[in-house]
């Protein structure tokens, strides 16, 4: 087994208690017909926080040593990454801060606040 396979298996096992894995697939008749193949969709938008990036955020935070967890986390994002990190931090009871640009969607900032993240809006670019 390759090193990458071992890392993927380890991450999968770390996340089992936090996510229902594997994610369910839904057959898409329209896409299957269009591409002449059996096409299935992984509907991760149906699970909190409505982004696939939750897996990476959880996998990172679950491995943080206790001292690092106590310090909290900061993310510079105004999109799916911010949602995922804020949600994962909320699940682990870790404080979080999302730094977003002035152009970030207001609803993303509000959802992050709902997960307990401090949101800082600053500047036009990251």
C-alpha positions in Angstrom: 0.0 0.0 0.0 1.4 3.5 -0.9 2.1 6.2 1.6 -0.8 8.3 0.1 -3.2 5.3 0.6 -2.1 5.0 4.2 -2.6 8.7 4.8 -6.1 8.6 3.2 -7.1 5.6 5.3 -5.8 7.2 8.5 -7.8 10.4 7.7 -10.9 8.4 6.9 -10.6 6.6 10.3 -10.1 9.8 12.2 -13.3 11.3 10.6 -15.6 8.3 11.1 -16.9 9.5 14.4 -17.6 13.1 13.1 -19.1 12.4 9.7 -21.4 9.8 8.3 -18.9 8.1 5.9 -19.0 7.3 3.2 -21.3 10.0 1.9 -24.3 8.7 0.1 -24.4 8.8 -3.7 -27.4 9.6 -5.8 -27.8 8.3 -9.3 -28.2 11.0 -12.0 -30.3 9.8 -14.9 -29.8 13.0 -16.8 -26.1 13.0 -16.6 -25.9 9.3 -17.1 -27.8 9.6 -20.4 -25.9 12.7 -21.5 -22.5 11.0 -21.0 -23.5 7.5 -21.7 -22.2 6.3 -18.4 -23.5 5.6 -14.9 -23.1 8.9 -13.1 -23.6 9.3 -9.4 -23.5 12.6 -7.5 -22.0 12.9 -4.0 -24.4 15.4 -2.4 -22.2 16.9 0.3 -24.3 20.1 0.1 -27.0 18.3 2.1 -24.7 18.0 5.2 -23.4 20.7 7.5 -21.7 23.0 6.8 -22.8 22.6 3.1 -19.3 22.2 1.8 -17.0 19.3 1.0 -14.1 21.2 2.8 -15.4 20.0 6.2 -13.4 16.8 5.8 -10.1 18.7 5.5 -10.9 21.1 8.3 -11.9 18.3 10.7 -8.9 16.2 9.7 -6.6 19.1 10.5 -8.3 20.1 13.8 -8.6 16.6 15.2 -4.9 16.3 15.0 -4.0 19.5 16.7 -2.2 19.0 20.0 -4.1 20.2 23.2 -2.0 23.4 23.5 -2.6 24.4 19.9 -6.4 23.7 20.3 -6.4 26.0 23.3 -5.0 28.8 21.2 -7.7 28.5 18.6 -7.5 28.9 14.9 -7.5 31.7 12.4 -8.5 31.4 8.7 -8.3 33.9 5.9 -11.3 33.0 3.7 -14.7 34.3 2.8 -16.1 31.1 1.3 -16.3 27.4 1.8 -13.1 27.1 3.7 -14.2 29.6 6.3 -17.5 27.7 6.7 -15.7 24.4 7.1 -13.1 25.6 9.6 -15.7 27.5 11.6 -18.0 24.5 11.8 -15.1 22.1 12.6 -13.9 24.4 15.3 -17.4 24.6 16.8 -17.6 20.8 16.9 -14.3 20.6 18.8 -15.0 23.6 21.1 -12.1 25.5 19.6 -12.2 29.3 19.2 -11.9 30.5 15.7 -11.5 33.7 13.8 -12.4 34.2 10.1 -10.6 37.1 8.4 -12.6 38.1 5.3 -12.3 40.8 2.6 -14.8 43.5 2.2 -16.1 41.6 -0.8 -16.9 38.4 1.1 -20.5 37.4 1.0 -22.4 38.6 4.1 -24.2 35.3 4.5 -20.9 33.4 4.8 -19.8 35.8 7.6 -23.2 35.3 9.4 -23.0 31.5 9.1 -19.4 31.6 10.5 -20.7 33.8 13.4 -23.4 31.3 14.0 -20.7 28.7 14.5 -19.1 31.0 17.1 -16.3 32.3 14.9 -15.2 35.9 15.4 -15.4 37.5 11.9 -13.0 40.3 10.9 -13.8 42.2 7.7 -10.7 43.9 6.5 -9.3 45.1 3.1 -10.2 44.4 -0.5 -7.7 41.5 -1.0 -6.2 38.7 1.0 
